[in-house]
């Protein structure tokens, strides 16, 4: 489970760095986007409460529908940001090899993520420049 937390941490650090780059390039503070990224980070790291009862198939389906709706909203935000700003599209495309595996991986795959030292240093150096 520690690997999963590390992958999440890296993803949200990357998002924060990308947002900082966008803000630097545009000279505009993206308060709403920063708030949404932080809220999503909190949601992802939230530990579910222990349920006293087992969920039945209908309840599980309802929860999956809620999650799908949230993902649709994120997809819509990303799509509109990419359409509105070619720099956003370029940044997302250039960094897809980092964030796509994290958001598309199963829980087991995410646990197996291990960052290599060279990749992490290179990513940080690129984000700082």
ChimeraX attribute file (.defattr): number of C-alpha atoms within 10 A of each C-alpha:
attribute: neighborCount
match mode: 1-to-1
recipient: residues
	/A:1	10
	/A:2	11
	/A:3	15
	/A:4	19
	/A:5	15
	/A:6	16
	/A:7	22
	/A:8	19
	/A:9	15
	/A:10	17
	/A:11	19
	/A:12	17
	/A:13	15
	/A:14	18
	/A:15	18
	/A:16	17
	/A:17	17
	/A:18	18
	/A:19	20
	/A:20	19
	/A:21	18
	/A:22	18
	/A:23	14
	/A:24	11
	/A:25	10
	/A:26	11
	/A:27	10
	/A:28	10
	/A:29	13
	/A:30	13
	/A:31	11
	/A:32	9
	/A:33	13
	/A:34	15
	/A:35	11
	/A:36	12
	/A:37	16
	/A:38	15
	/A:39	11
	/A:40	14
	/A:41	16
	/A:42	11
	/A:43	11
	/A:44	12
	/A:45	12
	/A:46	9
	/A:47	8
	/A:48	7
	/A:49	6
	/A:50	7
	/A:51	7
	/A:52	6
	/A:53	6
	/A:54	9
	/A:55	11
	/A:56	8
	/A:57	9
	/A:58	9
	/A:59	11
	/A:60	12
	/A:61	12
	/A:62	11
	/A:63	13
	/A:64	12
	/A:65	12
	/A:66	12
	/A:67	12
	/A:68	12
	/A:69	12
	/A:70	12
	/A:71	12
	/A:72	12
	/A:73	12
	/A:74	14
	/A:75	12
	/A:76	12
	/A:77	13
	/A:78	15
	/A:79	13
	/A:80	13
	/A:81	14
	/A:82	17
	/A:83	12
	/A:84	11
	/A:85	11
	/A:86	11
	/A:87	16
	/A:88	20
	/A:89	16
	/A:90	12
	/A:91	15
	/A:92	18
	/A:93	13
	/A:94	10
	/A:95	14
	/A:96	12
	/A:97	10
	/A:98	16
	/A:99	18
	/A:100	13
	/A:101	15
	/A:102	19
	/A:103	12
	/A:104	10
	/A:105	12
	/A:106	10
	/A:107	11
	/A:108	10
	/A:109	13
	/A:110	21
	/A:111	16
	/A:112	13
	/A:113	17
	/A:114	11
	/A:115	12
	/A:116	8
	/A:117	8
	/A:118	8
	/A:119	11
	/A:120	12
	/A:121	11
	/A:122	11
	/A:123	14
	/A:124	13
	/A:125	10
	/A:126	10
	/A:127	15
	/A:128	11
	/A:129	6
